[in-house]
Amino acid sequence: MNDGVIDAARAAIGDALIDAWDRVGEVTLLVRREALVAVMTALRDDPALQYQQLMEIAGVDYPEREERFDVVYHLLSVTRNHRLRVTVRTDDEAPVPSVTALWPVAGWLEREVYDMYGVLFSGNADLRRILTDYGFRGHPQRKDFPLTGYVELRYSEERKRVVYEPVKLAQDFRSFDFTSPWEGAEYMLPGDEKAQPEAKGAPTPLTAAEIARAPIARAVAAAPAETPVATPKTTESPAQTGVGKAEPTAEPKPKALTVKPKADGAAKAKPKAPRARKPKGEA
């Protein structure tokens, strides 16, 4: 896929090419900063290349270099379905020529690189910050920029607006140790001095006598005996449940006397009148 790309680019841009390499399936061209616009025009218009679209502009910071910043342009050839990376180097003073005349979208991308890294672009008519707030100090993507920043913001109830204040770090002077304790740390964690090594093959290094003299063992021995649990109440027969059925061993209850009614039409017996009793002394 990348065969012939470097040769075609070298033929198109000539002496403006400083170096070129093909790594992990991607072609990168390092070109001279002052010849950037001419190089981009050739890469876009040359029939052997035809990189019509600018997809992205990124920045990289190498503080140890004299020209510490890399400005990286990512191009796409729709015709050949191929991508190309173009890189220029600069510092925080030398401006990079703007490519907004070739791709208007570069205006926003160059503003982002300027905001994050402080790289200047000559020819950009609107080189302002685009991601950070108004009055922001510094460039966050630089390697020497503190991770905490310089200011912090909060909402003030007194002023009824968001205010900026210097960063206050309560843990600024803490010492962080990222060594994993289970991967060979040479120090003892808090509480390790209380631990005692166990005897090999035994659950505890203490003897039976030491265990008996332990405060817990004495407390257990002095504890009062537990109160026996009362026998739970059980139901032995259905009668104890309130159903009313007789128990298997209970005596049968006498049956209640009942008077059977006579058949219809039968004469009912008249009650007998009680006999008069004679008083004593009468004949």
C-alpha positions as CSV (number, residue, x, y, z in Angstrom):
1,M,0.0,0.0,0.0
2,N,2.9,2.4,0.8
3,D,5.0,1.3,-2.1
4,G,6.3,4.3,-4.1
5,V,4.7,7.0,-1.8
6,I,8.1,8.2,-0.4
7,D,9.6,8.3,-3.8
8,A,6.7,10.2,-5.3
9,A,6.7,12.7,-2.4
10,R,10.5,13.2,-2.8
11,A,10.1,13.9,-6.5
12,A,7.2,16.4,-5.8
13,I,8.7,18.4,-3.0
14,G,12.4,18.1,-3.7
15,D,14.8,19.7,-1.2
16,A,12.0,20.6,1.2
17,L,12.1,17.0,2.4
18,I,14.4,16.5,5.3
19,D,13.6,12.8,6.1
20,A,11.0,10.2,5.4
21,W,10.2,6.8,7.0
22,D,7.6,4.0,6.8
23,R,6.9,2.5,10.2
24,V,4.0,0.3,11.4
25,G,2.3,0.8,8.0
26,E,2.3,4.6,8.1
27,V,4.4,7.0,6.0
28,T,5.8,10.1,7.7
29,L,7.5,13.1,5.9
30,L,9.7,15.5,7.9
31,V,9.8,18.8,5.9
32,R,11.4,22.2,6.4
33,R,9.1,24.6,8.3
34,E,9.5,27.6,5.9
35,A,8.5,25.5,2.9
36,L,5.4,24.0,4.5
37,V,2.8,25.8,2.3
38,A,4.6,24.8,-0.9
39,V,4.9,21.2,0.3
40,M,1.2,20.9,1.1
41,T,0.3,22.4,-2.2
42,A,2.4,19.8,-4.0
43,L,1.0,16.9,-2.0
44,R,-2.6,18.1,-2.7
45,D,-2.2,18.9,-6.4
46,D,0.4,16.4,-7.7
47,P,-1.4,13.6,-9.8
48,A,0.8,10.9,-8.2
49,L,-0.2,11.9,-4.7
50,Q,-3.6,13.7,-4.5
51,Y,-3.9,14.2,-0.8
52,Q,-7.1,16.3,-1.0
53,Q,-8.2,16.5,2.7
54,L,-6.6,17.8,5.9
55,M,-7.9,15.5,8.7
56,E,-6.1,16.7,11.8
57,I,-3.2,18.9,13.1
58,A,-1.6,17.7,16.3
59,G,1.3,18.8,18.5
60,V,4.0,16.9,20.3
61,D,6.4,18.3,23.0
62,Y,10.0,17.2,23.4
63,P,11.5,19.6,26.0
64,E,15.0,18.2,25.7
65,R,15.2,19.3,22.0
66,E,16.2,22.8,20.9
67,E,13.1,22.8,18.6
68,R,10.9,21.2,21.2
69,F,7.6,21.0,19.2
70,D,6.5,18.8,16.4
71,V,3.5,20.0,14.4
72,V,2.0,17.0,12.7
73,Y,-0.4,17.2,9.8
74,H,-2.6,14.2,8.8
75,L,-3.6,14.1,5.2
76,L,-6.1,11.8,3.4
77,S,-6.2,11.0,-0.3
78,V,-9.8,10.1,-1.2
79,T,-8.7,9.1,-4.7
80,R,-6.1,6.6,-3.5
81,N,-7.6,5.8,-0.1
82,H,-4.4,6.5,1.6
83,R,-3.2,8.6,4.6
84,L,0.0,10.5,5.0
85,R,1.7,12.3,7.9
86,V,3.7,15.5,7.5
87,T,5.8,16.9,10.3
88,V,7.5,20.2,10.9
89,R,9.6,21.3,13.9
90,T,9.6,24.6,15.7
91,D,10.0,26.2,19.1
92,D,7.9,28.6,21.1
93,E,9.1,31.6,19.2
94,A,9.5,30.7,15.5
95,P,6.0,30.7,13.8
96,V,4.8,28.0,11.5
97,P,3.2,29.1,8.2
98,S,-0.5,28.7,8.2
99,V,-2.3,26.5,5.7
100,T,-5.7,28.1,6.0
101,A,-5.4,29.3,2.4
102,L,-5.3,25.6,1.3
103,W,-7.8,24.2,3.9
104,P,-10.0,26.7,5.7
105,V,-10.6,24.1,8.4
106,A,-7.0,24.5,9.5
107,G,-7.9,27.7,11.3
108,W,-9.6,25.8,14.1
109,L,-7.0,23.1,14.2
110,E,-4.1,25.7,14.4
111,R,-5.9,27.5,17.2
112,E,-6.1,24.2,19.2
113,V,-2.3,23.6,18.8
114,Y,-1.6,27.2,19.8
115,D,-3.9,26.9,22.8
116,M,-2.4,23.6,24.0
117,Y,1.3,24.1,23.1
118,G,1.8,27.8,22.4
119,V,3.0,27.2,18.9
120,L,2.5,30.3,16.7
121,F,1.1,30.3,13.2
122,S,1.9,33.1,10.8
123,G,-1.0,33.9,8.5
124,N,-3.8,32.8,10.8
125,A,-6.1,35.8,11.0
126,D,-7.8,34.5,14.2
127,L,-5.2,32.9,16.3
128,R,-7.0,32.8,19.7
129,R,-7.4,30.2,22.4
130,I,-10.2,27.7,21.6
131,L,-10.3,25.2,24.5
132,T,-9.2,27.1,27.6
133,D,-10.9,30.0,29.3
134,Y,-10.3,33.7,28.8
135,G,-7.2,34.8,30.7
136,F,-5.8,31.3,31.0
137,R,-2.1,31.2,31.9
138,G,0.2,28.7,30.2
139,H,-0.3,25.9,27.7
140,P,-1.7,22.7,29.3
141,Q,-0.1,20.1,26.9
142,R,3.4,21.2,27.5
143,K,5.5,18.7,29.5
144,D,6.6,21.4,31.9
145,F,3.1,22.5,32.7
146,P,2.0,21.5,36.2
147,L,-0.7,18.9,36.3
148,T,-2.6,20.9,38.9
149,G,-2.4,24.2,37.0
150,Y,-2.0,27.5,38.6
151,V,-5.5,28.6,39.5
152,E,-8.7,26.9,40.4
153,L,-12.3,28.1,40.1
154,R,-15.3,28.0,42.4
155,Y,-18.7,29.6,42.6
156,S,-18.7,32.5,45.2
157,E,-22.0,33.1,47.0
158,E,-20.8,36.5,48.0
159,R,-20.0,37.7,44.5
160,K,-22.7,35.5,42.9
161,R,-20.3,34.4,40.1
162,V,-17.4,32.0,39.4
163,V,-14.1,33.3,40.8
164,Y,-10.5,32.2,40.2
165,E,-8.1,31.5,43.1
166,P,-4.6,30.1,43.4
167,V,-4.5,26.3,43.6
168,K,-4.6,25.0,47.2
169,L,-3.4,21.5,47.6
170,A,-3.9,20.0,51.0
171,Q,-1.8,16.9,50.1
172,D,1.0,18.8,48.3
173,F,3.8,17.5,50.5
174,R,2.6,13.9,50.8
175,S,5.1,11.2,49.7
176,F,3.4,8.7,47.4
177,D,4.9,5.3,47.1
178,F,3.6,3.3,44.2
179,T,5.4,0.0,45.0
180,S,3.0,-2.9,45.3
181,P,3.2,-4.5,48.8
182,W,2.7,-8.0,47.4
183,E,5.5,-7.5,44.8
184,G,8.5,-7.3,47.1
185,A,8.2,-4.1,49.0
186,E,11.1,-3.8,51.4
187,Y,9.2,-1.9,54.1
188,M,6.5,-2.8,56.7
189,L,3.0,-1.5,56.5
190,P,1.4,0.0,59.6
191,G,0.3,-2.9,61.8
192,D,2.7,-5.5,60.4
193,E,4.8,-5.2,63.6
194,K,2.0,-6.8,65.5
195,A,1.9,-9.9,63.4
196,Q,3.7,-13.0,64.6
197,P,4.8,-15.8,62.2
198,E,2.8,-19.0,62.6
199,A,4.6,-22.3,63.3
200,K,4.9,-24.5,60.3
201,G,1.9,-26.8,60.0
202,A,0.1,-25.3,62.9
203,P,-2.8,-22.8,62.9
204,T,-1.2,-20.8,65.8
205,P,2.3,-20.5,67.4
206,L,0.8,-20.4,70.9
207,T,0.8,-23.4,73.2
208,A,-2.3,-24.8,74.9
209,A,-1.1,-23.3,78.2
210,E,-0.7,-19.8,76.6
211,I,-4.1,-20.1,75.1
212,A,-5.6,-21.0,78.5
213,R,-4.0,-18.0,80.1
214,A,-5.2,-15.7,77.4
215,P,-7.7,-13.0,78.5
216,I,-10.4,-14.3,76.1
217,A,-10.1,-17.8,77.4
218,R,-10.4,-16.6,81.0
219,A,-13.4,-14.5,80.1
220,V,-15.1,-17.5,78.5
221,A,-14.3,-19.8,81.5
222,A,-15.8,-17.2,83.9
223,A,-18.9,-16.7,81.9
224,P,-22.1,-18.0,83.7
225,A,-23.7,-21.1,82.4
226,E,-26.4,-20.6,79.9
227,T,-30.0,-20.9,81.1
228,P,-31.6,-24.1,79.8
229,V,-34.2,-23.7,77.2
230,A,-37.7,-24.4,78.2
231,T,-39.5,-27.4,76.6
232,P,-41.3,-26.1,73.6
233,K,-45.1,-26.3,73.7
234,T,-46.4,-28.9,71.3
235,T,-49.9,-30.1,70.2
236,E,-50.5,-33.8,70.8
237,S,-54.1,-34.1,69.6
238,P,-56.6,-32.2,67.4
239,A,-58.6,-31.3,70.5
240,Q,-55.7,-29.1,71.7
241,T,-56.0,-27.1,68.6
242,G,-59.5,-25.9,69.3
243,V,-61.2,-28.0,66.6
244,G,-63.3,-29.9,69.2
245,K,-62.5,-33.5,68.1
246,A,-62.2,-36.0,70.9
247,E,-58.8,-37.2,71.9
248,P,-58.0,-40.9,71.1
249,T,-57.8,-41.8,74.8
250,A,-60.7,-39.7,76.1
251,E,-63.9,-41.3,77.4
252,P,-67.0,-40.9,75.2
253,K,-69.3,-38.2,76.3
254,P,-73.0,-39.0,77.0
255,K,-75.3,-38.3,74.2
256,A,-77.9,-35.6,74.6
257,L,-81.6,-36.8,74.7
258,T,-83.5,-35.7,71.7
259,V,-87.3,-36.0,71.1
260,K,-88.2,-37.2,67.7
261,P,-91.3,-35.4,66.2
262,K,-94.2,-37.6,65.4
263,A,-95.5,-38.0,61.9
264,D,-98.0,-35.5,60.5
265,G,-101.7,-36.3,61.3
266,A,-101.0,-38.2,64.5
267,A,-102.8,-37.1,67.7
268,K,-100.7,-35.3,70.1
269,A,-100.8,-36.7,73.7
270,K,-102.3,-34.3,76.2
271,P,-100.3,-33.7,79.3
272,K,-101.7,-35.3,82.4
273,A,-103.0,-33.1,85.1
274,P,-101.3,-33.6,88.5
275,R,-103.4,-35.4,91.1
276,A,-104.5,-33.3,94.1
277,R,-103.0,-34.4,97.3
278,K,-105.2,-34.7,100.3
279,P,-104.1,-32.9,103.4
280,K,-103.1,-35.0,106.3
281,G,-105.8,-35.9,108.9
282,E,-108.6,-36.2,106.4
283,A,-110.3,-39.5,106.0
